[in-house]
Amino acid sequence: MHGKRGRILPYALTLLLSLALASAGAAADKVIKIGAVYPLTGNIASTGLDCLHGAELAVDIINGKYPDLNLPLAKTAGLPNLGGAKLKLVVADTKGEPRNGQAEAERLVTEEKVVGMIGAYQSAVTKTASQATERLKIPYVCSDSSSPTLTERGLKYFFRVSPHDAGFARDQLQFLKDLEKAKGVKIGTIAVLYENTEFGSNVGKQVLMLAPEYGFKVVADISYTANATDVTSEVGRLIKANPDVLMHASYITDAILFTKTFKEMGFNPKGILTFAGYIEPGYLPAVKADGNDIIVRSTFALDLAKSKPLVAKVNALFKKKYGIDMSENAARSFAAPFVIADAINRARTTEAEAVVKALLATNIPGSEMIYPWKGIQFDPKSHQNIHARGILVQIQNQNYVTVWPFDSAAAKVIWPFPAWKTRK
């Protein structure tokens, strides 16, 4: 009997061990689906792909093991509180259209069974896509759309990591005031130029509202169709208005078109300050040196690596994976997967109410991100990251360099904007 019991015991231990290993394996194989909606066809497809690349790298880091990266969940493979579960991006093409963005968001939730959403770059598309996720009670973490109205709707399931355009507009106006003090120049008048979707219209609205507060007079208020093919009329109006500074909100195709038309028609303000389109990866290859000296709002620059080595490490991974340096758009989109994964991990479930509660308790320190922020914490009412802020970069020698805030600048700002006829 003793001999028989001795033979049974090892079998029992082996069986228990096998079951334990199988259970651990099943947990490690668990996949958490996150929807990712971006414009992957259409006139800003290159931008959508760039945003997607940023999100994909973040998921690679979360799912892998990167002990030398001080990023949320980087040091463990997968989500440790869910047995090593891995994130999977389920990608959908919005085609740059609000109606399609809404339909794709609904499809990802109802058919693909995603438990969270990120994207969609264009504010007008994010607006409709997040209406769908709100109705379906799915958390949406946005890090790439900037219209202020997105976090003014009282939505329960929508959160934004990055700055909005009211803050970006204030940054640019404050830069002009700081420039007056630093260089002893006088700036009196501003022209506002913007594409007429949710994004551009709200930039225009913010600048028009805030400019008088900073002592500037708006001498031109010009909107145009985002997919315009001829902008000579708009540039003619700018030349007639003769502003000291132009503030322009665009996407990439119109940024390229306006740059070429500025040069052709000789539009020469003292400064050109811009939003969005001028910082997208396809812009400089299209306009080359004609982009020099234009200033763009941003949340990221490669020269931040001087004070934040994490930037260089992440950029090296991005360049290895995609063959190019990380852009501002890719860097902004890089944030959302970390934020939603961190919340799911702390919630220990993908159940929406628990994830929303965890998102509201988010407290990611600035040392664990590639942006010049104090951290990520969401306002309990608006769900806007209270620490998000912008920087200004200027194109110098066809590179984006930080020029403001002045105390953290990598290079001195070139001012005024050199006349086109003096450029090489």
Residue pairs with C-beta under 8 A, 6 or more apart in sequence:
24 83
27 82
27 83
27 84
27 85
28 77
28 78
28 83
28 84
28 85
28 86
29 86
30 82
30 83
30 84
30 85
30 86
31 85
31 86
31 87
31 88
32 79
32 82
32 85
32 86
32 87
32 88
32 115
32 341
32 344
32 350
33 88
33 90
33 112
33 113
33 114
33 115
34 59
34 87
34 88
34 89
34 90
34 114
34 115
34 116
34 117
34 118
34 337
34 340
35 89
35 90
35 92
35 105
35 108
35 109
35 112
35 114
35 116
35 117
35 118
35 119
35 138
36 52
36 55
36 89
36 90
36 91
36 92
36 117
36 118
36 119
37 91
37 92
37 94
37 101
37 104
37 105
37 108
37 117
37 118
37 119
37 120
37 125
37 129
38 48
38 49
38 51
38 52
38 91
38 92
38 93
38 94
38 119
38 120
38 121
39 45
39 47
39 48
39 93
39 94
39 95
39 96
39 120
39 121
39 122
39 125
40 48
40 49
40 52
40 91
40 93
40 94
40 95
41 93
41 95
41 96
42 95
42 96
42 97
43 96
43 227
43 251
43 252
43 253
44 96
44 121
44 122
44 251
44 252
44 253
44 280
45 96
46 252
46 280
46 281
46 282
47 121
47 251
47 252
47 280
47 281
47 282
47 329
48 93
48 94
48 96
48 121
50 280
50 281
50 327
50 329
50 330
50 333
51 119
51 121
51 144
51 329
51 330
51 332
51 333
52 89
52 91
52 333
53 318
53 321
53 322
53 330
53 333
54 318
54 326
54 329
54 330
54 331
54 332
54 333
54 334
55 89
55 118
55 119
55 333
55 334
55 336
55 337
56 89
56 321
57 314
57 317
57 318
57 321
57 330
57 334
58 333
58 334
58 335
58 336
58 337
58 338
59 87
59 88
59 89
59 337
60 317
60 321
61 69
61 71
61 73
61 74
61 317
62 72
62 73
62 74
62 78
62 79
62 86
62 87
62 337
62 338
62 341
63 77
63 78
63 86
63 87
64 77
65 74
65 75
65 76
65 77
66 74
66 75
67 74
67 75
68 313
69 75
69 310
69 313
69 314
70 310
70 367
70 368
71 310
71 314
71 338
71 368
71 369
72 338
72 339
72 341
72 342
72 364
72 368
73 79
73 80
73 338
73 341
73 342
73 345
76 84
77 84
77 86
78 84
78 85
78 86
78 87
79 85
79 86
79 87
79 341
79 344
79 345
80 345
81 345
81 346
81 348
82 344
82 345
82 348
82 349
87 337
87 341
89 118
89 337
90 108
90 112
90 114
92 104
92 105
92 107
92 108
93 100
93 104
94 100
94 101
94 104
94 119
94 120
94 122
94 125
94 129
96 122
96 125
97 125
98 122
98 124
98 125
98 127
98 128
99 128
100 125
101 120
101 122
101 125
101 126
101 128
101 129
102 128
102 129
102 131
102 132
103 132
104 129
105 117
105 128
105 129
105 130
105 132
105 133
106 132
106 136
108 114
108 117
109 117
109 132
109 133
109 136
109 138
110 136
114 138
115 138
115 139
115 344
115 350
115 352
115 355
116 138
116 139
116 140
116 141
116 340
116 344
116 350
116 355
117 129
117 130
117 133
117 138
117 139
117 140
117 141
118 140
118 141
118 142
118 143
118 333
118 336
118 337
118 340
119 125
119 126
119 129
119 142
119 144
119 333
119 336
120 126
120 129
120 142
120 144
120 145
121 144
121 145
121 329
121 333
122 145
122 197
122 198
122 199
122 251
123 145
123 146
123 147
123 149
123 150
123 197
123 198
123 199
123 202
124 147
124 197
124 198
124 199
125 145
126 142
126 145
126 147
126 150
127 147
127 149
127 150
127 198
129 140
130 140
130 142
130 150
130 155
130 157
130 158
133 139
133 140
133 157
133 158
134 140
134 155
134 156
134 157
134 158
137 157
137 352
138 157
138 352
139 157
139 159
139 340
139 343
139 352
139 355
139 356
139 359
140 157
140 158
140 159
141 159
141 160
141 161
141 336
141 339
141 340
141 343
141 359
142 150
142 158
142 159
142 160
142 161
142 162
142 336
143 160
143 161
143 162
143 332
143 333
143 334
143 335
143 336
143 339
144 162
144 329
144 332
144 333
144 336
145 160
145 199
146 162
146 163
146 164
146 165
146 168
146 199
146 275
146 276
147 164
147 165
147 198
147 199
147 202
148 164
148 165
148 166
148 202
148 206
149 198
149 202
150 158
150 160
150 164
151 158
151 160
151 164
151 379
151 382
151 383
151 384
152 382
154 381
155 383
156 356
157 352
157 356
158 383
159 339
159 359
159 378
159 383
159 385
160 383
160 384
160 385
160 388
161 332
161 335
161 336
161 339
161 376
161 385
161 388
162 299
162 332
162 335
162 385
162 388
163 299
163 385
163 388
163 389
163 390
164 384
164 388
165 199
165 202
165 203
165 206
165 249
165 275
166 206
166 210
167 388
167 389
167 390
168 203
168 275
168 297
168 390
169 203
169 206
169 207
169 210
169 247
170 210
171 297
171 389
171 390
171 391
171 392
171 404
172 207
172 247
172 273
172 295
172 297
172 392
173 207
173 210
173 211
173 213
173 214
173 216
174 214
175 273
175 295
175 392
175 404
176 187
176 214
176 216
176 245
176 271
176 273
177 214
177 215
178 404
178 405
178 406
179 185
179 187
179 413
179 415
180 186
180 187
182 406
183 415
185 270
185 415
185 416
187 216
187 244
187 245
187 270
187 271
188 216
188 217
188 244
189 216
189 217
189 218
189 219
189 241
189 242
189 243
189 244
189 245
190 207
190 211
190 216
190 217
190 218
190 219
190 243
190 244
190 245
190 246
190 247
191 218
191 219
191 220
191 221
191 222
191 238
191 241
191 243
191 245
191 246
191 247
191 269
192 203
192 204
192 207
192 208
192 211
192 218
192 220
192 221
192 222
192 247
193 220
193 222
193 223
193 224
193 234
193 238
193 246
193 247
193 248
193 249
193 250
193 258
194 200
194 201
194 203
194 204
194 222
194 223
194 224
194 248
194 249
194 250
195 223
195 224
195 225
195 226
195 249
195 250
195 251
195 254
196 223
196 224
196 225
196 226
197 226
199 249
199 251
199 276
200 223
200 226
200 249
200 250
200 275
201 223
203 247
203 249
203 275
204 221
204 223
204 249
207 218
207 247
208 218
208 221
211 217
211 218
212 218
216 245
219 241
219 242
219 243
220 237
220 238
220 241
220 243
222 234
222 237
222 238
224 231
224 234
224 254
226 251
226 254
227 253
227 254
228 234
228 254
228 257
229 257
231 254
231 257
231 258
231 261
232 261
232 265
234 258
235 258
235 261
235 262
235 265
235 267
236 265
238 246
238 267
238 269
239 265
239 266
239 267
242 269
243 269
244 269
244 270
244 271
245 269
245 270
245 271
245 272
245 273
246 267
246 269
246 271
246 272
246 273
247 273
247 274
247 275
248 255
248 258
248 272
248 273
248 274
248 275
248 278
249 274
249 275
249 276
250 258
250 274
250 275
250 276
250 277
250 278
251 276
251 277
251 280
252 277
252 280
252 282
252 283
253 277
254 277
255 274
255 276
255 277
255 278
255 280
255 283
256 277
256 282
256 283
256 286
256 287
259 278
259 287
259 290
259 291
259 294
260 287
260 290
261 267
262 272
262 420
263 290
263 420
266 420
266 421
268 417
268 419
268 420
269 417
270 415
270 416
270 417
271 295
271 415
271 416
271 417
272 293
272 294
272 295
272 417
273 295
273 296
273 297
273 392
274 294
274 295
274 296
274 297
275 296
275 297
276 296
276 297
277 283
278 291
278 294
278 296
278 395
279 296
279 297
279 298
279 327
279 328
279 329
279 393
279 400
280 327
280 329
281 324
281 327
281 329
283 291
284 291
284 395
284 398
288 398
289 398
289 423
289 424
290 423
291 395
291 398
292 395
292 396
292 397
292 398
292 423
293 394
293 395
293 396
293 414
293 417
293 418
294 394
294 395
294 417
295 392
295 393
295 394
295 395
295 403
295 413
296 328
296 392
296 393
296 394
296 395
296 400
297 390
297 391
297 392
298 328
298 390
298 391
298 392
298 393
298 400
299 328
299 331
299 332
299 371
299 372
299 388
299 389
299 390
299 391
300 311
300 326
300 328
300 331
300 332
300 370
300 371
300 391
301 328
301 391
301 393
301 400
301 401
301 402
301 410
302 311
302 312
302 315
302 325
302 326
302 400
303 401
303 402
303 410
304 311
304 370
304 371
304 372
304 402
305 311
305 312
305 315
306 410
307 408
308 370
308 372
310 367
310 369
310 370
311 370
314 326
314 334
314 370
315 325
315 326
318 324
318 325
318 326
318 330
319 325
319 326
326 334
328 393
328 400
331 370
331 371
334 370
335 369
335 371
335 376
338 364
338 369
339 359
339 362
339 364
339 376
340 355
340 359
342 358
342 362
342 364
343 355
343 358
343 359
343 362
344 350
344 355
344 358
346 358
346 361
347 354
347 355
347 357
347 358
348 354
349 355
359 378
359 383
360 378
360 380
360 383
362 376
362 377
362 378
363 375
363 376
363 377
364 375
364 376
364 377
365 374
365 375
366 372
366 373
366 374
366 375
366 387
369 375
369 376
371 388
372 389
372 391
372 408
373 385
373 387
373 388
373 389
374 387
375 387
376 385
376 387
376 388
377 385
377 386
377 387
378 384
378 385
378 386
379 385
379 386
391 402
391 404
391 405
391 408
392 402
392 403
392 404
393 400
393 401
393 402
393 403
394 400
394 401
394 403
394 411
394 413
394 414
396 411
396 414
401 410
401 411
402 408
402 409
402 410
402 411
403 409
403 410
403 411
403 412
403 413
404 413
